[in-house]
Amino acid sequence: MTKKPLEGRVALVTGASRGIGYALSLSLAEAGAHVIATARTQGGLEELDDAIREAGGSCTLVPLDLASPDGIEKLAAIVTERWSKLDILIANAGVLGKLTPASQLSAQTWNEVFAINVIAPARLIRAFEPLLLKSDAGRAVFMTSGAARGRKAFWAAYASSKAALDALVESWANEHLGSRLNINLVNPGPMRTAMRAKAFPGEDPETLPAPEDLAPLVLELVTPESTMHGKTVDFPDWKKS
């Protein structure tokens, strides 16, 4: 039997109950990884579990609100006790917030958007770096957005949070030049997701790539053989190459 490319590897995916996180979790499991799938939505996680097991893969479901005071840290303790390492981290969870003039954004919206899009990834880095470094080829991928660079009107909260995420991840990557831990950002571009539909309600989703189309790029980045590090990969450009 041919060995699967990610056989024996442990992967953590945030925001795994739908959209990109769901598609990446399923693809990672199909490639042989054991997937630790986290999300706030229990029902979506259970659907993912069914799909992964039907495909012959394995996963562990962890209902988790990334904004909770100690949930990320408790999860890291569980991973340490059970697996003693983490090979793959996919920081996918994100929130859009409100598309409205910057002057009308409430403190609550700013807090909610930055809690998930910036603070949670920072806490993931702190909690899981030791486990990623115990892997023979640790891989971390963070989902960014073209909004970080486009900075369109009314997108202040989301765009600034993604710009902050880029700075966070790029700085962290520069701390690991020459190590076995590879860290990259991926910009999915326009994609058929619930967040995209919320931001562009008049758009025909059938004209956009599906989340599963992103999986080959991410799988390429997280294999032990991958050497890419400290880059931002734009899926629309990668797809054309």
C-alpha positions in Angstrom: 0.0 0.0 0.0 1.3 3.4 -0.9 2.1 5.6 2.0 0.0 8.8 2.3 2.0 12.1 2.2 1.0 13.2 5.7 0.7 9.8 7.3 1.6 9.9 11.0 1.4 13.7 11.2 -0.8 15.6 13.6 -2.6 18.7 12.3 -4.6 21.4 14.1 -7.2 23.4 12.1 -9.1 26.3 13.5 -12.5 27.3 12.1 -13.0 23.8 10.9 -16.7 23.5 10.9 -17.4 25.0 7.5 -15.9 26.7 4.4 -12.1 26.7 4.0 -11.4 25.1 7.4 -13.8 22.2 6.7 -12.3 21.6 3.2 -8.7 21.7 4.5 -9.5 19.4 7.4 -11.0 16.8 5.1 -8.1 17.1 2.7 -5.5 16.8 5.4 -7.2 13.7 6.8 -7.4 12.2 3.3 -3.7 12.8 3.0 -3.1 10.8 6.2 -2.9 13.4 8.9 -4.8 13.0 12.2 -6.8 16.3 12.3 -7.6 18.2 15.5 -10.6 20.2 14.3 -11.7 23.2 16.3 -14.7 25.5 15.9 -17.5 27.0 17.9 -20.2 25.1 15.9 -20.7 21.5 17.3 -23.0 20.5 14.5 -20.5 21.5 11.8 -17.7 19.6 13.5 -19.9 16.5 13.7 -20.6 16.7 10.0 -16.8 17.0 9.4 -16.2 14.0 11.6 -18.6 11.9 9.5 -17.0 13.0 6.3 -13.4 12.3 7.5 -14.3 8.8 8.8 -16.2 8.0 5.6 -13.0 8.9 3.7 -11.0 6.6 6.0 -9.3 9.3 8.0 -9.2 10.2 11.7 -9.9 13.3 13.7 -10.4 14.7 17.1 -13.2 17.3 17.6 -12.6 20.2 19.9 -15.5 22.7 20.3 -13.7 25.9 21.1 -14.3 29.6 21.2 -10.9 31.1 20.3 -11.8 34.2 22.3 -12.2 32.3 25.5 -9.7 33.3 28.2 -7.8 30.0 28.4 -9.2 27.7 25.7 -6.2 27.8 23.4 -3.8 27.2 26.2 -5.8 24.2 27.6 -5.9 22.7 24.1 -2.1 23.0 23.9 -1.8 21.1 27.2 -4.1 18.4 25.8 -2.1 18.1 22.6 1.1 17.9 24.6 -0.2 15.2 26.8 -1.6 13.1 24.0 0.8 13.6 21.1 3.8 15.5 22.5 4.1 17.4 19.2 2.3 19.2 16.5 3.3 18.9 12.9 0.8 21.2 11.2 -1.0 24.3 12.4 -3.7 25.9 10.1 -4.9 29.1 11.6 -8.0 29.6 9.5 -10.7 31.0 11.8 -11.6 34.6 11.1 -14.5 37.1 11.4 -15.6 39.9 9.1 -17.0 42.3 11.6 -19.1 45.1 10.1 -18.6 46.9 6.8 -19.3 50.4 7.8 -17.5 53.8 8.0 -14.5 53.6 10.4 -16.1 56.4 12.5 -19.1 54.3 13.2 -17.3 51.1 14.3 -18.1 50.3 17.9 -15.5 49.2 20.5 -17.3 45.9 20.6 -16.8 45.3 16.9 -13.1 46.2 17.1 -12.6 43.9 20.1 -14.4 41.0 18.4 -12.6 41.3 15.1 -9.1 41.7 16.7 -9.8 38.9 19.3 -10.3 36.3 16.5 -8.2 37.7 13.7 -5.1 38.9 15.6 -5.1 38.0 19.3 -6.1 34.3 18.8 -3.3 33.7 16.2 -0.8 35.3 18.6 -2.0 33.0 21.4 -1.8 30.0 19.0 1.8 31.0 18.3 2.7 31.2 22.0 0.9 28.0 22.9 1.9 25.8 20.0 5.4 26.9 19.0 7.1 24.5 21.5 5.0 21.6 20.0 5.7 22.6 16.4 9.4 22.7 17.2 9.2 19.1 18.5 8.1 18.0 15.0 10.8 17.0 12.5 9.2 19.4 10.0 6.7 21.8 11.7 4.5 23.7 9.3 2.2 26.7 10.1 -0.2 28.3 7.7 -2.2 31.4 8.4 -5.1 32.6 6.3 -4.8 36.3 5.4 -6.8 38.4 2.9 -6.2 40.8 0.0 -8.1 43.3 2.2 -4.9 43.7 4.2 -3.3 45.4 1.2 -6.4 46.7 -0.6 -7.8 48.7 2.4 -11.1 49.6 0.7 -13.6 52.1 2.2 -15.7 50.6 4.9 -13.4 47.7 5.5 -11.4 49.3 8.3 -11.9 46.7 11.0 -11.3 43.6 8.9 -8.5 45.1 6.7 -6.5 46.4 9.7 -6.9 43.1 11.5 -5.5 41.2 8.6 -2.7 43.7 8.1 -1.8 43.2 11.8 -1.9 39.4 11.2 0.5 39.7 8.3 2.9 41.7 10.5 2.6 39.2 13.3 3.2 36.1 11.2 6.0 37.7 9.1 7.8 38.7 12.2 7.4 35.3 13.7 8.7 33.7 10.5 11.8 35.9 10.7 12.5 34.5 14.1 12.7 31.0 12.6 15.0 31.5 9.6 17.0 28.3 9.2 14.9 26.2 11.6 12.8 23.2 10.9 9.7 25.2 11.3 8.3 26.7 8.1 5.7 29.5 8.5 3.6 31.0 5.7 0.5 33.1 4.9 -2.1 32.2 2.3 -4.5 34.6 0.7 -7.4 32.6 -0.7 -8.7 35.5 -2.7 -12.4 35.5 -3.7 -13.8 32.2 -2.6 -17.2 30.5 -2.2 -17.6 31.0 1.6 -20.2 32.3 4.0 -18.0 35.3 4.8 -17.7 36.2 1.2 -21.4 36.0 0.7 -21.9 38.3 3.7 -19.5 40.8 2.3 -20.8 40.6 -1.3 -24.5 39.6 -1.1 -25.2 40.2 -4.8 -22.4 38.1 -6.1 -23.1 34.7 -7.8 -21.1 32.2 -5.6 -21.0 29.8 -8.5 -18.5 32.1 -10.3 -16.0 31.7 -7.5 -13.6 28.9 -6.6 -14.8 26.4 -4.0 -12.9 26.0 -0.7 -11.7 22.6 -1.7 -9.9 24.1 -4.6 -7.5 25.7 -2.1 -6.5 22.4 -0.6 -3.7 21.4 -3.0 -1.9 24.7 -2.3 -2.1 24.2 1.5 -1.2 20.6 1.3 1.9 21.5 -0.7 3.0 24.0 2.0 2.6 21.6 4.9 4.4 18.5 3.6 7.7 17.7 5.2 9.4 18.2 1.8 8.2 21.8 1.5 10.9 24.5 1.8 8.8 27.6 1.5 9.1 29.9 4.5 8.1 33.5 5.3 6.0 34.0 2.2 2.5 35.2 1.4 1.1 33.0 -1.3 -1.9 34.4 -3.3 -4.1 31.5 -4.4 -5.4 33.3 -7.5 -1.8 33.7 -8.8 -0.7 30.2 -7.6 -3.7 28.7 -9.5 -2.6 30.4 -12.8 1.0 29.2 -12.5 
